[in-house]
Amino acid sequence: MSIPLIDHAGGRRVVVTGVGAVTNLGLDAPTTWAAMREGRSGISCIEGDEFAKYDPNWSVHIGGQIKGWDPNTFLEGREAKRLDRCTLLGMGAANEAVIDSGVDFDRESRDRCGVIVGSGIGGISSIEEGVRVLLERGPHRINPFTVPRLMVNAVAGNISIKYRLEGPASAHATACASSGHAIGDAIGYLRRGLADIMLAGGAEAACTPLCLGAFMTMKALSSRNDEPQRASRPFDKDRDGFVLAEGGAMYVLETLEHALARDAKIYAELVGFGNSCDAHHITAPDEQGRGAARSMRSALADAGLNPEDIGYVNAHGTSTPLGDAAEVAAVLEIFADHARASKGGRVLMSSTKSMHGHCLGASGALELIACIHAVRDAIVAPTINLDNPDTGFDIDLVAKDARERPVTAAMNNTFGFGGHNVTLIVRRF
């Protein structure tokens, strides 16, 4: 029997054929997933001379830094020095995803191949470096590569140059929802037949003095400095803020027709994309989660699914008091008794940020790994550090240990400052 190539709404079906990641849990996608599955934390004490310069003024000393990673494994040293760490993380993840997919762009129509990458902040370390040089040595000593290093679209631009991708190319900067928007946008190009292959995902390298200090003075960060690996604790009564982290995650997305034609392995199918805005506050979520609920409802409609079809929700779950409560309210509004643990609800929800922290604009892409493996491997990653769930959080939050359970479809939520909400849905293929 032939496989339908068109979805319920008349668009081309979209599948994931390559996965790449560089994270504090692992320097590639398989190692990152293994850590998620095993409930291991990647949070540690912040290191770096640029931080030591400001001691002892830090009240936060922890973060999700990536340590021991060498970009020279896929780039020549001279080229790597010209790029910001954010771009390097995105390119490293893209390199893995392309190899994993087995795609040969020399055999493809390059104007049918594109790239979209999300980043909330972009090349912030290049901005900080430029300001230091300006103040200490004067304007004529500023690195001439500063502007192309700091641009939010530098990740997408450099990836497109490396692989000579001449099709749709853009960058999204919607705070923590950035990579979710990037993947959703890529899905749209493929569905409409405007591309055959899209590289999509996100990158963020915001573990810098300015970002750490700025979030610290906002009182948004956990200050559990004596227990770094227990600091990120979504949905727990004792949560005290998120843990700033960095990372990159990229995917090779293709139309099903194209993937089948080249006999590609297929991880999962991307079937739903929804987005909305709270229109409420520049940093705080709507307390009832109404914008988040609209995003989830939109993604379900886009996928042609009912709430009962979803077996797993990967929560945005940052470990902030307001954010976690608003998301739980939204999920309970959409899923009702299908999610209520007290009613025997079957939906599982977890936050992998409990392990890797908050990668800001790269979050949606990174956490999609957990959704893909939930439908592919029938394993749901846990929420570690969840010792005492907060009052009213009547959902099975997969506390501490992974859960084996068949999942047909999984939902991925990412919400950002500015009130931006994005929901993606993947389905077992």
DRENGU-922201 format. One record per residue (C-alpha): residue number from 1; x, z negated, y negated. Coordinates in Angstrom, 3 decimals. Example, Ala and Ser with C-alpha at 12.3 -4.5 7.8 and 13.67 -1.06 7.14 Angstrom:
BEGIN
(1, (12.300, -7.800, 4.500)) (2, (13.670, -7.140, 1.060)) 
***
This chain:
BEGIN
(1, (0.000, 0.000, 0.000)) (2, (1.375, 0.954, -3.422)) (3, (2.149, -1.757, -5.998)) (4, (0.109, -1.539, -9.239)) (5, (2.395, -0.769, -12.166)) (6, (-0.157, -1.529, -14.888)) (7, (-1.460, -4.994, -15.776)) (8, (-5.064, -6.101, -16.291)) (9, (-5.009, -5.068, -19.961)) (10, (-3.589, -1.596, -19.381)) (11, (0.033, -2.344, -20.246)) (12, (3.103, -1.854, -18.111)) (13, (3.971, -4.836, -15.937)) (14, (7.171, -6.679, -16.933)) (15, (9.598, -8.367, -14.538)) (16, (12.809, -10.409, -14.748)) (17, (15.735, -8.811, -12.934)) (18, (18.733, -10.658, -14.354)) (19, (19.392, -14.226, -15.510)) (20, (22.359, -15.636, -17.429)) (21, (23.087, -19.001, -19.016)) (22, (25.852, -21.075, -20.575)) (23, (24.764, -24.700, -20.919)) (24, (25.975, -28.287, -20.823)) (25, (24.492, -28.453, -17.311)) (26, (26.561, -25.538, -16.044)) (27, (28.557, -22.556, -17.238)) (28, (26.268, -20.085, -15.465)) (29, (22.609, -19.822, -14.501)) (30, (22.853, -20.938, -10.830)) (31, (24.828, -24.061, -11.747)) (32, (22.415, -24.830, -14.583)) (33, (19.425, -24.562, -12.240)) (34, (21.172, -26.693, -9.593)) (35, (21.661, -29.461, -12.162)) (36, (18.012, -29.244, -13.250)) (37, (16.868, -29.388, -9.653)) (38, (19.087, -32.372, -8.906)) (39, (18.178, -34.264, -12.084)) (40, (21.696, -34.364, -13.520)) (41, (22.299, -34.949, -17.223)) (42, (24.614, -32.891, -19.434)) (43, (24.553, -35.331, -22.364)) (44, (27.854, -36.966, -23.351)) (45, (29.766, -38.400, -26.294)) (46, (30.422, -35.890, -29.071)) (47, (34.030, -34.694, -29.224)) (48, (36.024, -32.759, -31.818)) (49, (38.395, -33.309, -34.713)) (50, (35.758, -32.085, -37.158)) (51, (33.619, -35.107, -36.246)) (52, (36.487, -37.602, -36.237)) (53, (37.166, -36.729, -39.874)) (54, (33.941, -38.461, -40.869)) (55, (34.228, -41.579, -38.679)) (56, (33.067, -44.335, -38.810)) (57, (30.009, -43.014, -40.627)) (58, (28.099, -41.695, -37.616)) (59, (25.148, -43.649, -36.279)) (60, (24.755, -40.972, -33.577)) (61, (27.703, -40.215, -31.306)) (62, (26.054, -38.252, -28.495)) (63, (25.008, -34.666, -27.878)) (64, (24.687, -31.851, -25.402)) (65, (28.045, -30.212, -26.043)) (66, (29.304, -27.541, -23.666)) (67, (32.783, -28.524, -22.531)) (68, (35.378, -26.554, -20.601)) (69, (33.896, -23.136, -21.327)) (70, (36.262, -20.224, -22.060)) (71, (34.759, -17.093, -23.682)) (72, (37.984, -15.223, -22.939)) (73, (36.717, -14.752, -19.396)) (74, (34.509, -11.916, -20.668)) (75, (36.068, -11.054, -24.059)) (76, (39.596, -10.406, -25.235)) (77, (41.040, -13.306, -27.201)) (78, (41.274, -11.376, -30.451)) (79, (37.642, -10.303, -30.257)) (80, (36.446, -13.818, -29.422)) (81, (38.185, -15.220, -32.510)) (82, (36.123, -12.923, -34.722)) (83, (32.812, -14.281, -33.458)) (84, (30.938, -17.501, -34.090)) (85, (30.348, -19.829, -31.159)) (86, (26.623, -19.041, -31.304)) (87, (27.330, -15.347, -30.714)) (88, (29.816, -16.148, -27.965)) (89, (27.253, -18.253, -26.102)) (90, (24.668, -15.475, -26.329)) (91, (27.149, -12.823, -25.221)) (92, (28.359, -14.968, -22.330)) (93, (24.802, -15.410, -21.087)) (94, (24.073, -11.698, -21.565)) (95, (27.198, -10.759, -19.640)) (96, (26.043, -12.809, -16.660)) (97, (22.475, -11.488, -16.855)) (98, (23.604, -7.858, -16.882)) (99, (25.937, -8.371, -13.922)) (100, (23.230, -10.294, -12.077)) (101, (20.701, -7.513, -12.623)) (102, (22.990, -4.799, -11.294)) (103, (21.938, -2.481, -14.105)) (104, (24.380, 0.278, -15.071)) (105, (23.701, 1.276, -18.658)) (106, (25.793, 4.443, -18.186)) (107, (22.994, 5.656, -15.917)) (108, (20.224, 4.725, -18.358)) (109, (18.761, 6.363, -21.449)) (110, (20.357, 4.100, -24.021)) (111, (17.590, 4.655, -26.554)) (112, (15.230, 3.153, -23.955)) (113, (17.278, -0.064, -23.738)) (114, (17.206, -2.805, -26.367)) (115, (18.005, -6.410, -27.193)) (116, (16.177, -9.249, -28.964)) (117, (17.735, -12.677, -29.422)) (118, (16.383, -15.840, -31.004)) (119, (18.414, -18.491, -32.831)) (120, (17.117, -21.188, -35.112)) (121, (20.326, -21.648, -37.097)) (122, (22.793, -18.944, -36.099)) (123, (26.447, -19.159, -37.082)) (124, (26.392, -22.603, -38.658)) (125, (29.982, -23.447, -37.720)) (126, (31.131, -20.356, -39.664)) (127, (29.133, -21.516, -42.684)) (128, (30.672, -24.982, -42.501)) (129, (34.154, -23.537, -42.094)) (130, (33.615, -21.219, -45.063)) (131, (32.506, -24.073, -47.313)) (132, (35.507, -26.205, -46.306)) (133, (37.912, -23.356, -47.103)) (134, (36.144, -22.644, -50.403)) (135, (36.427, -26.258, -51.543)) (136, (39.927, -26.914, -50.244)) (137, (41.727, -23.574, -50.714)) (138, (39.600, -21.411, -52.972)) (139, (37.392, -18.316, -52.578)) (140, (40.167, -15.845, -51.824)) (141, (41.053, -17.688, -48.622)) (142, (37.585, -17.388, -47.085)) (143, (37.649, -15.534, -43.756)) (144, (36.484, -11.922, -44.336)) (145, (34.534, -12.126, -41.064)) (146, (32.408, -15.008, -42.397)) (147, (29.280, -12.993, -43.179)) (148, (29.109, -11.045, -39.881)) (149, (29.822, -14.304, -38.052)) (150, (27.111, -16.399, -39.676)) (151, (24.213, -13.902, -39.530)) (152, (21.341, -14.956, -37.264)) (153, (21.195, -11.365, -35.986)) (154, (24.903, -11.366, -35.089)) (155, (24.123, -12.221, -31.456)) (156, (21.742, -9.306, -30.986)) (157, (23.990, -6.962, -32.949)) (158, (27.116, -7.735, -30.946)) (159, (25.287, -7.509, -27.620)) (160, (23.839, -4.130, -28.566)) (161, (27.314, -2.891, -29.562)) (162, (28.934, -4.138, -26.350)) (163, (26.447, -2.333, -24.106)) (164, (25.625, 0.479, -26.559)) (165, (21.919, -0.292, -26.495)) (166, (20.227, 2.078, -28.937)) (167, (16.600, 1.049, -28.452)) (168, (14.583, -1.781, -30.074)) (169, (16.846, -4.492, -31.497)) (170, (16.020, -7.514, -33.612)) (171, (16.487, -11.263, -34.058)) (172, (13.983, -14.083, -34.368)) (173, (14.557, -17.248, -36.383)) (174, (11.510, -19.488, -35.975)) (175, (13.350, -22.760, -35.482)) (176, (12.960, -24.132, -31.946)) (177, (10.467, -21.393, -31.027)) (178, (12.983, -18.611, -31.737)) (179, (13.939, -17.517, -28.221)) (180, (10.338, -17.765, -27.043)) (181, (9.360, -15.334, -29.791)) (182, (12.288, -13.074, -28.838)) (183, (11.198, -12.882, -25.204)) (184, (7.558, -12.354, -26.181)) (185, (8.548, -9.534, -28.522)) (186, (10.612, -7.906, -25.764)) (187, (7.641, -8.093, -23.398)) (188, (5.586, -6.195, -25.966)) (189, (8.054, -3.306, -26.224)) (190, (8.120, -2.950, -22.443)) (191, (4.366, -3.189, -22.031)) (192, (3.779, -0.498, -24.637)) (193, (6.229, 1.864, -22.969)) (194, (8.676, 1.790, -25.892)) (195, (11.559, 0.670, -23.676)) (196, (12.542, 0.519, -20.009)) (197, (14.990, -2.404, -20.223)) (198, (15.289, -5.241, -22.734)) (199, (17.909, -7.964, -22.942)) (200, (16.140, -11.002, -24.388)) (201, (16.806, -14.698, -24.860)) (202, (18.418, -17.124, -27.246)) (203, (21.606, -18.827, -28.356)) (204, (22.384, -21.896, -30.442)) (205, (25.636, -23.665, -31.321)) (206, (24.443, -26.408, -33.645)) (207, (26.549, -29.324, -32.395)) (208, (28.368, -29.357, -35.726)) (209, (28.949, -32.115, -38.303)) (210, (26.396, -30.714, -40.768)) (211, (23.640, -30.290, -38.181)) (212, (24.289, -33.610, -36.483)) (213, (24.405, -35.356, -39.859)) (214, (21.285, -33.627, -41.169)) (215, (19.167, -34.426, -38.124)) (216, (20.634, -37.930, -38.114)) (217, (19.550, -38.650, -41.689)) (218, (16.091, -37.304, -40.820)) (219, (16.042, -40.012, -38.132)) (220, (15.113, -37.331, -35.614)) (221, (17.914, -38.111, -33.143)) (222, (18.268, -40.694, -30.423)) (223, (20.908, -43.303, -31.234)) (224, (21.250, -44.572, -27.669)) (225, (25.009, -44.141, -27.943)) (226, (25.917, -46.608, -25.200)) (227, (23.952, -44.643, -22.593)) (228, (24.300, -40.930, -23.402)) (229, (22.817, -39.686, -20.136)) (230, (19.752, -41.890, -20.598)) (231, (19.193, -41.058, -24.256)) (232, (16.840, -38.104, -23.863)) (233, (13.672, -39.573, -22.385)) (234, (10.610, -37.408, -23.047)) (235, (7.210, -39.099, -22.648)) (236, (8.803, -42.524, -22.144)) (237, (7.607, -45.495, -24.209)) (238, (11.192, -46.198, -25.279)) (239, (12.016, -42.702, -26.529)) (240, (13.675, -42.758, -29.934)) (241, (14.352, -39.113, -30.794)) (242, (15.877, -35.962, -29.376)) (243, (19.475, -35.244, -28.392)) (244, (21.073, -32.304, -30.214)) (245, (22.490, -29.710, -27.816)) (246, (23.893, -26.179, -27.639)) (247, (23.518, -23.330, -25.191)) (248, (22.669, -19.727, -24.478)) (249, (20.275, -18.094, -22.014)) (250, (19.551, -14.381, -21.634)) (251, (17.410, -12.232, -19.339)) (252, (17.280, -8.635, -18.262)) (253, (13.618, -7.650, -18.496)) (254, (12.311, -4.344, -17.166)) (255, (9.077, -2.555, -16.581)) (256, (8.099, -2.989, -12.961)) (257, (8.165, 0.766, -12.523)) (258, (11.770, 0.969, -13.693)) (259, (12.885, -2.011, -11.609)) (260, (11.321, -0.608, -8.449)) (261, (12.821, 2.817, -9.081)) (262, (16.336, 1.397, -9.056)) (263, (15.543, -1.058, -6.234)) (264, (16.375, -4.087, -8.366)) (265, (15.882, -7.638, -7.174)) (266, (12.989, -9.272, -8.997)) (267, (12.928, -12.965, -9.883)) (268, (9.407, -13.185, -11.305)) (269, (6.846, -11.381, -13.427)) (270, (6.256, -12.209, -17.103)) (271, (2.507, -12.015, -17.542)) (272, (1.566, -13.996, -20.656)) (273, (2.710, -14.506, -24.245)) (274, (0.901, -16.485, -26.903)) (275, (1.881, -17.824, -30.303)) (276, (0.306, -19.645, -33.207)) (277, (1.098, -21.753, -36.252)) (278, (-0.013, -25.326, -36.963)) (279, (-0.212, -24.612, -40.715)) (280, (0.077, -28.371, -41.043)) (281, (3.550, -29.712, -41.973)) (282, (7.050, -28.268, -42.206)) (283, (8.504, -30.648, -39.578)) (284, (5.718, -32.764, -38.039)) (285, (3.356, -31.280, -35.445)) (286, (-0.398, -31.398, -35.746)) (287, (-1.107, -34.784, -34.159)) (288, (-3.944, -33.414, -32.026)) (289, (-1.821, -30.496, -30.835)) (290, (-4.366, -27.958, -32.013)) (291, (-1.793, -25.266, -32.787)) (292, (-0.058, -25.801, -29.452)) (293, (-3.419, -25.544, -27.690)) (294, (-4.147, -22.234, -29.431)) (295, (-0.797, -20.882, -28.262)) (296, (-1.480, -21.869, -24.650)) (297, (-5.012, -20.493, -24.757)) (298, (-3.708, -17.208, -26.153)) (299, (-1.057, -16.901, -23.426)) (300, (-3.637, -17.534, -20.702)) (301, (-5.901, -14.835, -22.139)) (302, (-2.969, -12.440, -22.399)) (303, (-2.118, -13.077, -18.740)) (304, (-5.737, -12.784, -17.615)) (305, (-5.475, -16.245, -16.035)) (306, (-7.509, -19.426, -16.064)) (307, (-6.026, -22.906, -16.572)) (308, (-6.576, -23.572, -12.860)) (309, (-4.133, -20.765, -12.032)) (310, (-1.213, -22.657, -13.599)) (311, (0.693, -25.010, -11.299)) (312, (3.509, -26.074, -13.607)) (313, (3.992, -26.548, -17.338)) (314, (7.535, -26.756, -18.666)) (315, (6.933, -28.913, -21.723)) (316, (8.636, -28.594, -25.061)) (317, (8.993, -32.376, -24.612)) (318, (11.728, -33.202, -27.090)) (319, (11.583, -37.016, -26.718)) (320, (10.164, -37.614, -30.197)) (321, (7.183, -39.977, -30.588)) (322, (4.931, -37.524, -32.448)) (323, (5.932, -34.340, -30.651)) (324, (5.457, -35.590, -27.102)) (325, (2.072, -37.117, -27.900)) (326, (0.812, -33.949, -29.595)) (327, (1.859, -31.776, -26.647)) (328, (0.176, -34.052, -24.109)) (329, (-3.017, -33.921, -26.189)) (330, (-2.852, -30.117, -26.264)) (331, (-2.253, -29.779, -22.528)) (332, (-5.137, -32.133, -21.732)) (333, (-7.394, -30.142, -24.066)) (334, (-6.577, -26.858, -22.319)) (335, (-6.362, -28.039, -18.706)) (336, (-8.836, -30.950, -18.774)) (337, (-9.244, -32.529, -15.319)) (338, (-6.971, -29.920, -13.737)) (339, (-4.136, -31.789, -15.514)) (340, (-5.413, -35.387, -15.496)) (341, (-3.505, -37.342, -12.872)) (342, (-6.281, -39.948, -12.794)) (343, (-8.702, -37.194, -11.731)) (344, (-6.431, -35.773, -9.054)) (345, (-5.231, -32.950, -11.301)) (346, (-2.834, -30.466, -9.716)) (347, (-0.828, -29.433, -12.771)) (348, (2.741, -30.714, -12.840)) (349, (4.498, -31.005, -16.212)) (350, (8.120, -31.880, -16.914)) (351, (10.686, -31.655, -19.675)) (352, (14.142, -30.461, -18.704)) (353, (15.328, -31.553, -22.168)) (354, (15.653, -34.951, -20.504)) (355, (18.740, -33.427, -18.872)) (356, (20.200, -30.888, -21.294)) (357, (18.882, -32.133, -24.631)) (358, (17.389, -29.968, -27.345)) (359, (19.067, -26.571, -27.778)) (360, (16.868, -25.762, -30.793)) (361, (16.322, -21.985, -30.966)) (362, (17.695, -21.400, -27.468)) (363, (15.309, -23.905, -25.863)) (364, (12.562, -21.535, -24.744)) (365, (14.993, -19.176, -23.046)) (366, (16.947, -21.948, -21.349)) (367, (13.831, -23.705, -20.074)) (368, (12.382, -20.465, -18.717)) (369, (14.950, -20.878, -15.934)) (370, (12.971, -23.863, -14.657)) (371, (9.729, -21.855, -14.720)) (372, (11.235, -18.891, -12.886)) (373, (12.581, -21.103, -10.131)) (374, (9.336, -23.063, -9.902)) (375, (7.495, -19.887, -8.883)) (376, (10.406, -18.411, -6.936)) (377, (11.678, -21.476, -5.055)) (378, (8.586, -23.742, -5.067)) (379, (10.623, -26.510, -6.734)) (380, (9.633, -28.204, -9.993)) (381, (12.467, -29.736, -12.021)) (382, (11.986, -33.396, -12.996)) (383, (11.738, -35.381, -16.206)) (384, (14.606, -37.820, -15.784)) (385, (14.768, -41.156, -17.633)) (386, (10.998, -41.474, -17.454)) (387, (10.822, -45.172, -16.586)) (388, (7.635, -46.120, -18.457)) (389, (5.273, -43.253, -19.374)) (390, (3.607, -43.792, -22.718)) (391, (-0.003, -44.912, -22.878)) (392, (-2.557, -42.155, -22.417)) (393, (-0.120, -39.622, -20.940)) (394, (-2.452, -38.928, -18.017)) (395, (-0.438, -36.087, -16.463)) (396, (1.919, -35.964, -13.476)) (397, (5.184, -35.730, -15.427)) (398, (7.415, -35.358, -12.321)) (399, (9.334, -38.512, -13.127)) (400, (12.987, -38.747, -12.078)) (401, (13.029, -36.490, -8.990)) (402, (12.246, -32.822, -8.424)) (403, (9.061, -31.956, -6.573)) (404, (8.612, -29.342, -3.863)) (405, (5.315, -27.542, -4.359)) (406, (4.210, -23.894, -4.226)) (407, (3.584, -22.623, -7.757)) (408, (1.916, -19.268, -8.348)) (409, (2.184, -19.304, -12.144)) (410, (4.146, -21.470, -14.587)) (411, (3.796, -22.001, -18.324)) (412, (6.691, -22.460, -20.769)) (413, (6.023, -24.137, -24.157)) (414, (8.316, -24.118, -27.183)) (415, (7.356, -25.463, -30.589)) (416, (9.407, -25.383, -33.786)) (417, (9.690, -26.750, -37.308)) (418, (7.405, -24.793, -39.594)) (419, (4.598, -25.289, -37.090)) (420, (5.602, -22.357, -34.881)) (421, (4.250, -22.445, -31.317)) (422, (5.119, -20.100, -28.443)) (423, (3.882, -20.052, -24.851)) (424, (5.169, -17.821, -22.052)) (425, (3.700, -17.504, -18.556)) (426, (5.591, -16.340, -15.477)) (427, (4.036, -15.505, -12.144)) (428, (5.472, -15.273, -8.649)) (429, (6.194, -11.671, -7.685)) 
***
